[in-house]
Each structure stands twice: as structure tokens, then as C-alpha cells.
Amino acid sequence: MEHAIEQAQQKNPCLVILVGENQSWFEHQVRILRQSNQTPAMTIVALTESGSPRWHSANNHLDLDGFLVQPLTDDILVSLVQSAVVKQSYRQAS
């Protein structure tokens, strides 16, 4: 995973979707991405399963932009990518 984080810091994607259930791991990865000067406009969301979402609303310290619940439709993914592109373009222009 460190390689993926390193690539995200170098390539500045507009969207990162984190998958898994370990919230402390997520917190660490999000912190690394947010602290990078290269990735301030990146949208970061967490993906969870519809039958067993394991995210607690009290855990606001994750600094995520949002959550996705499986199963995902094409429309949701397209909308999310479009939103992330606009967000990144807006912040880079500022």
C-alpha cells in the first residue's frame, strides 16, 4: 500500500477510494495524503459493504470526504469522478 500512496502523492489523482475495515489504517493513510503538498485537492472516500457498514459517525477524525456503500452503480461512480475532477480543478485555479 505504501507504493500506492507514493504514486498518489506523485501523480495527484482527483479521487482515491480506500477499501477495508481497519479505521486506524485508514486514518494513517488519509493523514499522509492530506499532508502532502502535491495532493490538497484530492477527494478521498471510503468504501464499505451495504450489509455491514463498519464506520461509526463518531469517528470524524478520519478526514474523509465521504463514504460509498457497495454495490455501486455506474452512475454513482461517474458522478463521483466528475465531482472530484471539478473539485480539483476549482482548488487548483484558486
N, CA, C and O atoms as a CHARMM CRD file, in Angstrom:
* protein
*
  376
    1    1 MET  N      0.81400  -1.19700   0.00000 PROA 1      0.00000
    2    1 MET  CA     0.00000   0.00000   0.00000 PROA 1      0.00000
    3    1 MET  C      0.85500   1.25900   0.00000 PROA 1      0.00000
    4    1 MET  O      0.44400   2.29000  -0.53200 PROA 1      0.00000
    5    2 GLU  N      2.03700   1.18200   0.59100 PROA 2      0.00000
    6    2 GLU  CA     2.89800   2.37000   0.59800 PROA 2      0.00000
    7    2 GLU  C      3.20700   2.81300  -0.82200 PROA 2      0.00000
    8    2 GLU  O      3.32500   4.00700  -1.09600 PROA 2      0.00000
    9    3 HSD  N      3.33900   1.83900  -1.73000 PROA 3      0.00000
   10    3 HSD  CA     3.61400   2.17200  -3.12500 PROA 3      0.00000
   11    3 HSD  C      2.43800   2.94900  -3.73000 PROA 3      0.00000
   12    3 HSD  O      2.64100   3.90400  -4.48000 PROA 3      0.00000
   13    4 ALA  N      1.22200   2.54100  -3.40500 PROA 4      0.00000
   14    4 ALA  CA     0.03800   3.23700  -3.91900 PROA 4      0.00000
   15    4 ALA  C     -0.03000   4.66200  -3.37000 PROA 4      0.00000
   16    4 ALA  O     -0.37400   5.58900  -4.10300 PROA 4      0.00000
   17    5 ILE  N      0.29100   4.84100  -2.10300 PROA 5      0.00000
   18    5 ILE  CA     0.30000   6.18000  -1.50800 PROA 5      0.00000
   19    5 ILE  C      1.36400   7.04300  -2.17600 PROA 5      0.00000
   20    5 ILE  O      1.12700   8.21300  -2.47800 PROA 5      0.00000
   21    6 GLU  N      2.53300   6.46200  -2.40100 PROA 6      0.00000
   22    6 GLU  CA     3.61700   7.19100  -3.06300 PROA 6      0.00000
   23    6 GLU  C      3.20300   7.61400  -4.46600 PROA 6      0.00000
   24    6 GLU  O      3.47500   8.74200  -4.87600 PROA 6      0.00000
   25    7 GLN  N      2.55100   6.72900  -5.20500 PROA 7      0.00000
   26    7 GLN  CA     2.08100   7.07500  -6.54200 PROA 7      0.00000
   27    7 GLN  C      1.03300   8.18100  -6.48700 PROA 7      0.00000
   28    7 GLN  O      1.04400   9.09300  -7.31400 PROA 7      0.00000
   29    8 ALA  N      0.13200   8.10200  -5.51500 PROA 8      0.00000
   30    8 ALA  CA    -0.89900   9.13800  -5.38400 PROA 8      0.00000
   31    8 ALA  C     -0.27100  10.49000  -5.09200 PROA 8      0.00000
   32    8 ALA  O     -0.74600  11.51400  -5.58200 PROA 8      0.00000
   33    9 GLN  N      0.78700  10.50300  -4.30300 PROA 9      0.00000
   34    9 GLN  CA     1.45500  11.75900  -3.99500 PROA 9      0.00000
   35    9 GLN  C      2.17000  12.31900  -5.21900 PROA 9      0.00000
   36    9 GLN  O      2.26100  13.53700  -5.37500 PROA 9      0.00000
   37   10 GLN  N      2.67100  11.45800  -6.08000 PROA 10     0.00000
   38   10 GLN  CA     3.40400  11.90000  -7.26100 PROA 10     0.00000
   39   10 GLN  C      2.48500  12.27200  -8.41500 PROA 10     0.00000
   40   10 GLN  O      2.76600  13.22600  -9.14100 PROA 10     0.00000
   41   11 LYS  N      1.40400  11.54600  -8.59700 PROA 11     0.00000
   42   11 LYS  CA     0.55400  11.72200  -9.77500 PROA 11     0.00000
   43   11 LYS  C     -0.65600  12.61100  -9.53900 PROA 11     0.00000
   44   11 LYS  O     -1.32700  13.00400 -10.49400 PROA 11     0.00000
   45   12 ASN  N     -0.94600  12.93300  -8.29200 PROA 12     0.00000
   46   12 ASN  CA    -2.02600  13.84700  -7.93900 PROA 12     0.00000
   47   12 ASN  C     -3.37700  13.46700  -8.56200 PROA 12     0.00000
   48   12 ASN  O     -3.93500  14.24800  -9.33200 PROA 12     0.00000
   49   13 PRO  N     -3.90700  12.28400  -8.24300 PROA 13     0.00000
   50   13 PRO  CA    -5.22600  11.91500  -8.77400 PROA 13     0.00000
   51   13 PRO  C     -6.31000  12.77800  -8.15600 PROA 13     0.00000
   52   13 PRO  O     -6.12700  13.34100  -7.07700 PROA 13     0.00000
   53   14 CYS  N     -7.41600  12.87900  -8.82900 PROA 14     0.00000
   54   14 CYS  CA    -8.51400  13.66900  -8.28100 PROA 14     0.00000
   55   14 CYS  C     -9.31500  12.87600  -7.25900 PROA 14     0.00000
   56   14 CYS  O    -10.02800  13.46100  -6.44400 PROA 14     0.00000
   57   15 LEU  N     -9.20400  11.52900  -7.29200 PROA 15     0.00000
   58   15 LEU  CA   -10.03100  10.68600  -6.43300 PROA 15     0.00000
   59   15 LEU  C     -9.24700   9.48400  -5.93400 PROA 15     0.00000
   60   15 LEU  O     -8.53500   8.83400  -6.69900 PROA 15     0.00000
   61   16 VAL  N     -9.38400   9.19000  -4.63000 PROA 16     0.00000
   62   16 VAL  CA    -8.84100   7.97400  -4.03000 PROA 16     0.00000
   63   16 VAL  C     -9.98400   7.30200  -3.28000 PROA 16     0.00000
   64   16 VAL  O    -10.66200   7.92300  -2.46200 PROA 16     0.00000
   65   17 ILE  N    -10.18400   6.01000  -3.57800 PROA 17     0.00000
   66   17 ILE  CA   -11.20100   5.22100  -2.87800 PROA 17     0.00000
   67   17 ILE  C    -10.46800   4.19400  -2.02900 PROA 17     0.00000
   68   17 ILE  O     -9.77100   3.32500  -2.55200 PROA 17     0.00000
   69   18 LEU  N    -10.63100   4.30000  -0.71300 PROA 18     0.00000
   70   18 LEU  CA   -10.00000   3.36800   0.22300 PROA 18     0.00000
   71   18 LEU  C    -10.97000   2.24600   0.54200 PROA 18     0.00000
   72   18 LEU  O    -12.15000   2.48400   0.79900 PROA 18     0.00000
   73   19 VAL  N    -10.46100   1.01400   0.52300 PROA 19     0.00000
   74   19 VAL  CA   -11.29400  -0.16200   0.77000 PROA 19     0.00000
   75   19 VAL  C    -10.71000  -0.93700   1.93700 PROA 19     0.00000
   76   19 VAL  O     -9.50800  -1.19900   1.97600 PROA 19     0.00000
   77   20 GLY  N    -11.55100  -1.30100   2.88000 PROA 20     0.00000
   78   20 GLY  CA   -11.10800  -2.07700   4.02500 PROA 20     0.00000
   79   20 GLY  C    -11.91500  -1.73900   5.25400 PROA 20     0.00000
   80   20 GLY  O    -12.84300  -0.93200   5.20100 PROA 20     0.00000
   81   21 GLU  N    -11.55500  -2.36200   6.36600 PROA 21     0.00000
   82   21 GLU  CA   -12.30800  -2.15800   7.60000 PROA 21     0.00000
   83   21 GLU  C    -11.47000  -1.62400   8.73800 PROA 21     0.00000
   84   21 GLU  O    -12.00500  -1.34900   9.81300 PROA 21     0.00000
   85   22 ASN  N    -10.18400  -1.46800   8.54000 PROA 22     0.00000
   86   22 ASN  CA    -9.29000  -1.03100   9.60800 PROA 22     0.00000
   87   22 ASN  C     -9.23300   0.49800   9.64500 PROA 22     0.00000
   88   22 ASN  O     -8.52200   1.12100   8.85700 PROA 22     0.00000
   89   23 GLN  N     -9.98500   1.08800  10.56200 PROA 23     0.00000
   90   23 GLN  CA   -10.08900   2.53500  10.60800 PROA 23     0.00000
   91   23 GLN  C     -8.78000   3.21200  11.00500 PROA 23     0.00000
   92   23 GLN  O     -8.50500   4.32200  10.54900 PROA 23     0.00000
   93   24 SER  N     -7.97500   2.57600  11.83700 PROA 24     0.00000
   94   24 SER  CA    -6.69700   3.19700  12.20000 PROA 24     0.00000
   95   24 SER  C     -5.76000   3.22100  10.99600 PROA 24     0.00000
   96   24 SER  O     -4.99900   4.17200  10.82000 PROA 24     0.00000
   97   25 TRP  N     -5.81300   2.18400  10.17200 PROA 25     0.00000
   98   25 TRP  CA    -5.02200   2.16300   8.94000 PROA 25     0.00000
   99   25 TRP  C     -5.49000   3.26900   8.00500 PROA 25     0.00000
  100   25 TRP  O     -4.67100   3.97500   7.41600 PROA 25     0.00000
  101   26 PHE  N     -6.81600   3.42300   7.86700 PROA 26     0.00000
  102   26 PHE  CA    -7.37300   4.48000   7.02600 PROA 26     0.00000
  103   26 PHE  C     -6.91000   5.84500   7.51700 PROA 26     0.00000
  104   26 PHE  O     -6.48300   6.69000   6.73000 PROA 26     0.00000
  105   27 GLU  N     -6.99900   6.04700   8.82000 PROA 27     0.00000
  106   27 GLU  CA    -6.61800   7.33800   9.39000 PROA 27     0.00000
  107   27 GLU  C     -5.17300   7.67600   9.03900 PROA 27     0.00000
  108   27 GLU  O     -4.86600   8.81300   8.68100 PROA 27     0.00000
  109   28 HSD  N     -4.29600   6.69600   9.14200 PROA 28     0.00000
  110   28 HSD  CA    -2.88400   6.90100   8.81600 PROA 28     0.00000
  111   28 HSD  C     -2.70600   7.24800   7.33600 PROA 28     0.00000
  112   28 HSD  O     -1.97200   8.17800   7.00500 PROA 28     0.00000
  113   29 GLN  N     -3.36600   6.51500   6.45300 PROA 29     0.00000
  114   29 GLN  CA    -3.22500   6.75100   5.01600 PROA 29     0.00000
  115   29 GLN  C     -3.79600   8.11400   4.61300 PROA 29     0.00000
  116   29 GLN  O     -3.19000   8.83500   3.82000 PROA 29     0.00000
  117   30 VAL  N     -4.94800   8.45900   5.15700 PROA 30     0.00000
  118   30 VAL  CA    -5.56000   9.75400   4.84300 PROA 30     0.00000
  119   30 VAL  C     -4.66800  10.88800   5.33000 PROA 30     0.00000
  120   30 VAL  O     -4.49200  11.88100   4.62500 PROA 30     0.00000
  121   31 ARG  N     -4.10500  10.75200   6.52300 PROA 31     0.00000
  122   31 ARG  CA    -3.22200  11.78400   7.06000 PROA 31     0.00000
  123   31 ARG  C     -2.02000  12.00000   6.13100 PROA 31     0.00000
  124   31 ARG  O     -1.64900  13.14000   5.85000 PROA 31     0.00000
  125   32 ILE  N     -1.42100  10.91400   5.66200 PROA 32     0.00000
  126   32 ILE  CA    -0.27900  11.01900   4.75100 PROA 32     0.00000
  127   32 ILE  C     -0.68800  11.75300   3.47400 PROA 32     0.00000
  128   32 ILE  O      0.02700  12.64100   3.01000 PROA 32     0.00000
  129   33 LEU  N     -1.82700  11.38400   2.91100 PROA 33     0.00000
  130   33 LEU  CA    -2.27800  12.01900   1.67100 PROA 33     0.00000
  131   33 LEU  C     -2.62800  13.48500   1.87400 PROA 33     0.00000
  132   33 LEU  O     -2.29400  14.32400   1.03700 PROA 33     0.00000
  133   34 ARG  N     -3.29200  13.80000   2.97000 PROA 34     0.00000
  134   34 ARG  CA    -3.68900  15.18900   3.22700 PROA 34     0.00000
  135   34 ARG  C     -2.48600  16.09100   3.51400 PROA 34     0.00000
  136   34 ARG  O     -2.51800  17.27800   3.18800 PROA 34     0.00000
  137   35 GLN  N     -1.44400  15.55400   4.11000 PROA 35     0.00000
  138   35 GLN  CA    -0.28400  16.37000   4.46700 PROA 35     0.00000
  139   35 GLN  C      0.63200  16.62900   3.28300 PROA 35     0.00000
  140   35 GLN  O      1.48700  17.51200   3.34900 PROA 35     0.00000
  141   36 SER  N      0.47200  15.88700   2.21800 PROA 36     0.00000
  142   36 SER  CA     1.31300  16.07600   1.04900 PROA 36     0.00000
  143   36 SER  C      0.95000  17.38500   0.35300 PROA 36     0.00000
  144   36 SER  O     -0.22900  17.66300   0.13400 PROA 36     0.00000
  145   37 ASN  N      1.92700  18.16900   0.01400 PROA 37     0.00000
  146   37 ASN  CA     1.69100  19.42800  -0.69100 PROA 37     0.00000
  147   37 ASN  C      1.18500  19.19000  -2.10600 PROA 37     0.00000
  148   37 ASN  O      0.58500  20.08000  -2.70900 PROA 37     0.00000
  149   38 GLN  N      1.42000  18.00400  -2.63600 PROA 38     0.00000
  150   38 GLN  CA     1.03300  17.69900  -4.00700 PROA 38     0.00000
  151   38 GLN  C     -0.43700  17.30500  -4.14100 PROA 38     0.00000
  152   38 GLN  O     -0.96000  17.28900  -5.25500 PROA 38     0.00000
  153   39 THR  N     -1.11600  16.98900  -3.03900 PROA 39     0.00000
  154   39 THR  CA    -2.46100  16.41200  -3.14200 PROA 39     0.00000
  155   39 THR  C     -3.54400  17.15600  -2.37000 PROA 39     0.00000
  156   39 THR  O     -4.43400  16.50200  -1.82700 PROA 39     0.00000
  157   40 PRO  N     -3.52100  18.47400  -2.28800 PROA 40     0.00000
  158   40 PRO  CA    -4.51100  19.14800  -1.45100 PROA 40     0.00000
  159   40 PRO  C     -5.94000  19.06800  -1.97700 PROA 40     0.00000
  160   40 PRO  O     -6.88400  19.15200  -1.19300 PROA 40     0.00000
  161   41 ALA  N     -6.11700  18.91000  -3.27000 PROA 41     0.00000
  162   41 ALA  CA    -7.46500  18.91900  -3.83900 PROA 41     0.00000
  163   41 ALA  C     -8.02400  17.52400  -4.06900 PROA 41     0.00000
  164   41 ALA  O     -9.06700  17.37600  -4.70500 PROA 41     0.00000
  165   42 MET  N     -7.35800  16.51400  -3.56800 PROA 42     0.00000
  166   42 MET  CA    -7.77100  15.13400  -3.77100 PROA 42     0.00000
  167   42 MET  C     -9.02800  14.82300  -2.95800 PROA 42     0.00000
  168   42 MET  O     -9.12400  15.18400  -1.78600 PROA 42     0.00000
  169   43 THR  N     -9.98700  14.14900  -3.59500 PROA 43     0.00000
  170   43 THR  CA   -11.16600  13.65500  -2.91100 PROA 43     0.00000
  171   43 THR  C    -10.85200  12.24300  -2.41200 PROA 43     0.00000
  172   43 THR  O    -10.41800  11.38500  -3.18100 PROA 43     0.00000
  173   44 ILE  N    -11.07600  12.01500  -1.11900 PROA 44     0.00000
  174   44 ILE  CA   -10.79600  10.71100  -0.52900 PROA 44     0.00000
  175   44 ILE  C    -12.08000  10.17700   0.09700 PROA 44     0.00000
  176   44 ILE  O    -12.67200  10.81100   0.97000 PROA 44     0.00000
  177   45 VAL  N    -12.49800   9.00100  -0.36400 PROA 45     0.00000
  178   45 VAL  CA   -13.70500   8.37600   0.16900 PROA 45     0.00000
  179   45 VAL  C    -13.38900   6.94900   0.60200 PROA 45     0.00000
  180   45 VAL  O    -12.42200   6.34800   0.13300 PROA 45     0.00000
  181   46 ALA  N    -14.20200   6.41800   1.48900 PROA 46     0.00000
  182   46 ALA  CA   -14.06600   5.04500   1.96000 PROA 46     0.00000
  183   46 ALA  C    -15.22000   4.22000   1.41600 PROA 46     0.00000
  184   46 ALA  O    -16.35500   4.68900   1.34400 PROA 46     0.00000
  185   47 LEU  N    -14.91900   2.99400   1.03700 PROA 47     0.00000
  186   47 LEU  CA   -15.91400   2.07100   0.50600 PROA 47     0.00000
  187   47 LEU  C    -16.23200   1.01500   1.56000 PROA 47     0.00000
  188   47 LEU  O    -15.32400   0.42300   2.14300 PROA 47     0.00000
  189   48 THR  N    -17.50700   0.78300   1.80000 PROA 48     0.00000
  190   48 THR  CA   -17.93900  -0.22800   2.74900 PROA 48     0.00000
  191   48 THR  C    -19.05800  -1.05300   2.12700 PROA 48     0.00000
  192   48 THR  O    -19.63800  -0.66200   1.11400 PROA 48     0.00000
  193   49 GLU  N    -19.35300  -2.18200   2.72900 PROA 49     0.00000
  194   49 GLU  CA   -20.39600  -3.06000   2.20200 PROA 49     0.00000
  195   49 GLU  C    -21.74600  -2.68700   2.78700 PROA 49     0.00000
  196   49 GLU  O    -21.84200  -2.26700   3.94000 PROA 49     0.00000
  197   50 SER  N    -22.78600  -2.84500   1.98500 PROA 50     0.00000
  198   50 SER  CA   -24.12500  -2.44700   2.42500 PROA 50     0.00000
  199   50 SER  C    -24.63400  -3.28000   3.58800 PROA 50     0.00000
  200   50 SER  O    -25.36300  -2.76900   4.43900 PROA 50     0.00000
  201   51 GLY  N    -24.26400  -4.55200   3.64200 PROA 51     0.00000
  202   51 GLY  CA   -24.76200  -5.42500   4.70500 PROA 51     0.00000
  203   51 GLY  C    -24.11000  -5.19700   6.04300 PROA 51     0.00000
  204   51 GLY  O    -24.66900  -5.56200   7.07700 PROA 51     0.00000
  205   52 SER  N    -22.93900  -4.60000   6.04300 PROA 52     0.00000
  206   52 SER  CA   -22.24000  -4.43200   7.31400 PROA 52     0.00000
  207   52 SER  C    -21.33800  -3.20700   7.31900 PROA 52     0.00000
  208   52 SER  O    -20.11900  -3.33500   7.43200 PROA 52     0.00000
  209   53 PRO  N    -21.93100  -2.01100   7.19500 PROA 53     0.00000
  210   53 PRO  CA   -21.07600  -0.83200   7.28800 PROA 53     0.00000
  211   53 PRO  C    -20.42200  -0.78000   8.67300 PROA 53     0.00000
  212   53 PRO  O    -21.10600  -0.90400   9.68900 PROA 53     0.00000
  213   54 ARG  N    -19.13500  -0.60100   8.70900 PROA 54     0.00000
  214   54 ARG  CA   -18.40000  -0.64200   9.97100 PROA 54     0.00000
  215   54 ARG  C    -17.85700   0.72500  10.35700 PROA 54     0.00000
  216   54 ARG  O    -16.89700   0.82800  11.12100 PROA 54     0.00000
  217   55 TRP  N    -18.46000   1.74600   9.83800 PROA 55     0.00000
  218   55 TRP  CA   -17.98900   3.10200  10.12600 PROA 55     0.00000
  219   55 TRP  C    -18.93000   3.73500  11.12600 PROA 55     0.00000
  220   55 TRP  O    -20.15100   3.64900  10.98900 PROA 55     0.00000
  221   56 HSD  N    -18.37600   4.35100  12.09900 PROA 56     0.00000
  222   56 HSD  CA   -19.17400   4.98100  13.14100 PROA 56     0.00000
  223   56 HSD  C    -19.14100   6.48500  12.93600 PROA 56     0.00000
  224   56 HSD  O    -18.08700   7.05800  12.66000 PROA 56     0.00000
  225   57 SER  N    -20.28900   7.11800  13.07000 PROA 57     0.00000
  226   57 SER  CA   -20.36100   8.56500  12.85400 PROA 57     0.00000
  227   57 SER  C    -19.50000   9.33100  13.84800 PROA 57     0.00000
  228   57 SER  O    -19.13300  10.47700  13.58800 PROA 57     0.00000
  229   58 ALA  N    -19.17600   8.72300  14.97400 PROA 58     0.00000
  230   58 ALA  CA   -18.33400   9.40300  15.96000 PROA 58     0.00000
  231   58 ALA  C    -16.88100   9.50000  15.51300 PROA 58     0.00000
  232   58 ALA  O    -16.10500  10.25500  16.10100 PROA 58     0.00000
  233   59 ASN  N    -16.50200   8.74800  14.48200 PROA 59     0.00000
  234   59 ASN  CA   -15.11800   8.75400  14.01400 PROA 59     0.00000
  235   59 ASN  C    -14.90600   9.80300  12.94100 PROA 59     0.00000
  236   59 ASN  O    -14.59900   9.47300  11.79600 PROA 59     0.00000
  237   60 ASN  N    -15.06800  11.05900  13.30300 PROA 60     0.00000
  238   60 ASN  CA   -14.90800  12.15400  12.35600 PROA 60     0.00000
  239   60 ASN  C    -13.45100  12.49700  12.12500 PROA 60     0.00000
  240   60 ASN  O    -13.14300  13.31800  11.26100 PROA 60     0.00000
  241   61 HSD  N    -12.54500  11.88600  12.87800 PROA 61     0.00000
  242   61 HSD  CA   -11.13100  12.19800  12.77000 PROA 61     0.00000
  243   61 HSD  C    -10.48900  11.60500  11.52700 PROA 61     0.00000
  244   61 HSD  O     -9.29300  11.80000  11.30700 PROA 61     0.00000
  245   62 LEU  N    -11.25000  10.88500  10.70400 PROA 62     0.00000
  246   62 LEU  CA   -10.68900  10.27100   9.50900 PROA 62     0.00000
  247   62 LEU  C    -10.42100  11.27900   8.40200 PROA 62     0.00000
  248   62 LEU  O     -9.61600  10.99100   7.51600 PROA 62     0.00000
  249   63 ASP  N    -11.04600  12.42500   8.40800 PROA 63     0.00000
  250   63 ASP  CA   -10.85400  13.46800   7.40300 PROA 63     0.00000
  251   63 ASP  C    -11.16100  12.97300   5.99500 PROA 63     0.00000
  252   63 ASP  O    -10.48700  13.34700   5.03500 PROA 63     0.00000
  253   64 LEU  N    -12.18000  12.12900   5.88100 PROA 64     0.00000
  254   64 LEU  CA   -12.63500  11.65900   4.57600 PROA 64     0.00000
  255   64 LEU  C    -13.62400  12.65700   3.99100 PROA 64     0.00000
  256   64 LEU  O    -14.27400  13.41000   4.71700 PROA 64     0.00000
  257   65 ASP  N    -13.72500  12.64900   2.67700 PROA 65     0.00000
  258   65 ASP  CA   -14.71300  13.49400   2.01100 PROA 65     0.00000
  259   65 ASP  C    -16.07200  12.82300   1.93800 PROA 65     0.00000
  260   65 ASP  O    -17.08500  13.48000   1.69900 PROA 65     0.00000
  261   66 GLY  N    -16.09100  11.52000   2.14300 PROA 66     0.00000
  262   66 GLY  CA   -17.36300  10.82900   2.10400 PROA 66     0.00000
  263   66 GLY  C    -17.20600   9.32700   2.17400 PROA 66     0.00000
  264   66 GLY  O    -16.09900   8.80300   2.30100 PROA 66     0.00000
  265   67 PHE  N    -18.34500   8.63700   2.08700 PROA 67     0.00000
  266   67 PHE  CA   -18.39500   7.18500   2.14500 PROA 67     0.00000
  267   67 PHE  C    -19.18800   6.67300   0.95400 PROA 67     0.00000
  268   67 PHE  O    -20.14000   7.31100   0.50500 PROA 67     0.00000
  269   68 LEU  N    -18.79000   5.52700   0.45500 PROA 68     0.00000
  270   68 LEU  CA   -19.53600   4.82700  -0.59000 PROA 68     0.00000
  271   68 LEU  C    -19.97700   3.49700  -0.00500 PROA 68     0.00000
  272   68 LEU  O    -19.26200   2.88900   0.79200 PROA 68     0.00000
  273   69 VAL  N    -21.15900   3.05000  -0.40700 PROA 69     0.00000
  274   69 VAL  CA   -21.67100   1.77800   0.06600 PROA 69     0.00000
  275   69 VAL  C    -21.87200   0.86700  -1.14100 PROA 69     0.00000
  276   69 VAL  O    -22.52600   1.23300  -2.11800 PROA 69     0.00000
  277   70 GLN  N    -21.28900  -0.33400  -1.04600 PROA 70     0.00000
  278   70 GLN  CA   -21.46700  -1.31200  -2.12100 PROA 70     0.00000
  279   70 GLN  C    -22.87300  -1.86800  -2.06300 PROA 70     0.00000
  280   70 GLN  O    -23.44000  -1.93700  -0.97300 PROA 70     0.00000
  281   71 PRO  N    -23.45500  -2.26000  -3.15100 PROA 71     0.00000
  282   71 PRO  CA   -22.91100  -2.24000  -4.50000 PROA 71     0.00000
  283   71 PRO  C    -23.01900  -0.84100  -5.10400 PROA 71     0.00000
  284   71 PRO  O    -23.95200  -0.09200  -4.81500 PROA 71     0.00000
  285   72 LEU  N    -22.05200  -0.51000  -5.94000 PROA 72     0.00000
  286   72 LEU  CA   -22.03100   0.78100  -6.61200 PROA 72     0.00000
  287   72 LEU  C    -22.57600   0.63600  -8.02300 PROA 72     0.00000
  288   72 LEU  O    -22.38100  -0.38800  -8.67800 PROA 72     0.00000
  289   73 THR  N    -23.25200   1.66100  -8.47400 PROA 73     0.00000
  290   73 THR  CA   -23.72300   1.67500  -9.86100 PROA 73     0.00000
  291   73 THR  C    -22.76500   2.52400 -10.68900 PROA 73     0.00000
  292   73 THR  O    -21.98600   3.31200 -10.15200 PROA 73     0.00000
  293   74 ASP  N    -22.83700   2.35100 -11.98500 PROA 74     0.00000
  294   74 ASP  CA   -22.01600   3.16200 -12.88200 PROA 74     0.00000
  295   74 ASP  C    -22.32200   4.64400 -12.70900 PROA 74     0.00000
  296   74 ASP  O    -21.41500   5.47700 -12.74000 PROA 74     0.00000
  297   75 ASP  N    -23.60200   4.97500 -12.52700 PROA 75     0.00000
  298   75 ASP  CA   -23.99400   6.37600 -12.36800 PROA 75     0.00000
  299   75 ASP  C    -23.35400   7.01400 -11.14100 PROA 75     0.00000
  300   75 ASP  O    -22.93000   8.16900 -11.18300 PROA 75     0.00000
  301   76 ILE  N    -23.28800   6.26200 -10.05700 PROA 76     0.00000
  302   76 ILE  CA   -22.68000   6.79300  -8.83400 PROA 76     0.00000
  303   76 ILE  C    -21.19400   7.02700  -9.04500 PROA 76     0.00000
  304   76 ILE  O    -20.66700   8.06400  -8.64400 PROA 76     0.00000
  305   77 LEU  N    -20.51900   6.08000  -9.66600 PROA 77     0.00000
  306   77 LEU  CA   -19.08200   6.24400  -9.91500 PROA 77     0.00000
  307   77 LEU  C    -18.80300   7.39700 -10.86200 PROA 77     0.00000
  308   77 LEU  O    -17.87800   8.17600 -10.63000 PROA 77     0.00000
  309   78 VAL  N    -19.58100   7.51900 -11.91500 PROA 78     0.00000
  310   78 VAL  CA   -19.39600   8.62800 -12.85900 PROA 78     0.00000
  311   78 VAL  C    -19.61900   9.95300 -12.15000 PROA 78     0.00000
  312   78 VAL  O    -18.83400  10.88400 -12.32700 PROA 78     0.00000
  313   79 SER  N    -20.66400  10.05600 -11.35900 PROA 79     0.00000
  314   79 SER  CA   -20.94900  11.28100 -10.61900 PROA 79     0.00000
  315   79 SER  C    -19.82300  11.62300  -9.64800 PROA 79     0.00000
  316   79 SER  O    -19.43000  12.78400  -9.53000 PROA 79     0.00000
  317   80 LEU  N    -19.31000  10.61600  -8.95600 PROA 80     0.00000
  318   80 LEU  CA   -18.21900  10.83000  -8.00200 PROA 80     0.00000
  319   80 LEU  C    -16.95700  11.31500  -8.70900 PROA 80     0.00000
  320   80 LEU  O    -16.31100  12.25400  -8.24300 PROA 80     0.00000
  321   81 VAL  N    -16.60600  10.69500  -9.81200 PROA 81     0.00000
  322   81 VAL  CA   -15.41400  11.10900 -10.56200 PROA 81     0.00000
  323   81 VAL  C    -15.59100  12.53100 -11.09600 PROA 81     0.00000
  324   81 VAL  O    -14.66900  13.34200 -11.00900 PROA 81     0.00000
  325   82 GLN  N    -16.75600  12.83600 -11.64200 PROA 82     0.00000
  326   82 GLN  CA   -16.99700  14.18600 -12.15100 PROA 82     0.00000
  327   82 GLN  C    -16.88700  15.22500 -11.03600 PROA 82     0.00000
  328   82 GLN  O    -16.30700  16.29300 -11.23000 PROA 82     0.00000
  329   83 SER  N    -17.43700  14.91000  -9.88900 PROA 83     0.00000
  330   83 SER  CA   -17.36200  15.82400  -8.75000 PROA 83     0.00000
  331   83 SER  C    -15.91700  16.02400  -8.30400 PROA 83     0.00000
  332   83 SER  O    -15.50900  17.14600  -8.00300 PROA 83     0.00000
  333   84 ALA  N    -15.14400  14.94600  -8.26000 PROA 84     0.00000
  334   84 ALA  CA   -13.74200  15.03000  -7.84900 PROA 84     0.00000
  335   84 ALA  C    -12.92300  15.85500  -8.83900 PROA 84     0.00000
  336   84 ALA  O    -12.04900  16.62200  -8.43500 PROA 84     0.00000
  337   85 VAL  N    -13.20000  15.70200 -10.12400 PROA 85     0.00000
  338   85 VAL  CA   -12.49200  16.48100 -11.14900 PROA 85     0.00000
  339   85 VAL  C    -12.79100  17.96300 -10.98800 PROA 85     0.00000
  340   85 VAL  O    -11.88100  18.79100 -11.04400 PROA 85     0.00000
  341   86 VAL  N    -14.05700  18.30200 -10.79000 PROA 86     0.00000
  342   86 VAL  CA   -14.44500  19.70100 -10.61100 PROA 86     0.00000
  343   86 VAL  C    -13.80200  20.27500  -9.35400 PROA 86     0.00000
  344   86 VAL  O    -13.28200  21.39100  -9.37700 PROA 86     0.00000
  345   87 LYS  N    -13.83500  19.52700  -8.26700 PROA 87     0.00000
  346   87 LYS  CA   -13.23600  19.98300  -7.00800 PROA 87     0.00000
  347   87 LYS  C    -11.74200  20.25400  -7.19000 PROA 87     0.00000
  348   87 LYS  O    -11.23900  21.28600  -6.74600 PROA 87     0.00000
  349   88 GLN  N    -11.04100  19.33500  -7.83500 PROA 88     0.00000
  350   88 GLN  CA    -9.61400  19.50800  -8.03100 PROA 88     0.00000
  351   88 GLN  C     -9.33000  20.70200  -8.95000 PROA 88     0.00000
  352   88 GLN  O     -8.41600  21.48100  -8.68200 PROA 88     0.00000
  353   89 SER  N    -10.09400  20.84800 -10.01600 PROA 89     0.00000
  354   89 SER  CA    -9.90000  21.96600 -10.93000 PROA 89     0.00000
  355   89 SER  C    -10.14900  23.30300 -10.24200 PROA 89     0.00000
  356   89 SER  O     -9.41000  24.26600 -10.44800 PROA 89     0.00000
  357   90 TYR  N    -11.18900  23.35100  -9.43000 PROA 90     0.00000
  358   90 TYR  CA   -11.52400  24.58400  -8.71200 PROA 90     0.00000
  359   90 TYR  C    -10.41600  24.96500  -7.72600 PROA 90     0.00000
  360   90 TYR  O     -9.99900  26.12100  -7.66800 PROA 90     0.00000
  361   91 ARG  N     -9.95000  23.99000  -6.96100 PROA 91     0.00000
  362   91 ARG  CA    -8.91100  24.28300  -5.96000 PROA 91     0.00000
  363   91 ARG  C     -7.58400  24.63000  -6.59800 PROA 91     0.00000
  364   91 ARG  O     -6.84300  25.44400  -6.04700 PROA 91     0.00000
  365   92 GLN  N     -7.25700  24.04500  -7.73600 PROA 92     0.00000
  366   92 GLN  CA    -6.01100  24.36900  -8.40800 PROA 92     0.00000
  367   92 GLN  C     -6.05700  25.75300  -9.02900 PROA 92     0.00000
  368   92 GLN  O     -5.02900  26.41800  -9.15900 PROA 92     0.00000
  369   93 ALA  N     -7.25800  26.18900  -9.41500 PROA 93     0.00000
  370   93 ALA  CA    -7.40400  27.51900 -10.00900 PROA 93     0.00000
  371   93 ALA  C     -7.37600  28.61200  -8.95400 PROA 93     0.00000
  372   93 ALA  O     -7.10800  29.77200  -9.26900 PROA 93     0.00000
  373   94 SER  N     -7.64800  28.26100  -7.71600 PROA 94     0.00000
  374   94 SER  CA    -7.70500  29.25400  -6.63200 PROA 94     0.00000
  375   94 SER  C     -6.32000  29.71100  -6.22600 PROA 94     0.00000
  376   94 SER  O     -6.18300  30.54300  -5.32900 PROA 94     0.00000
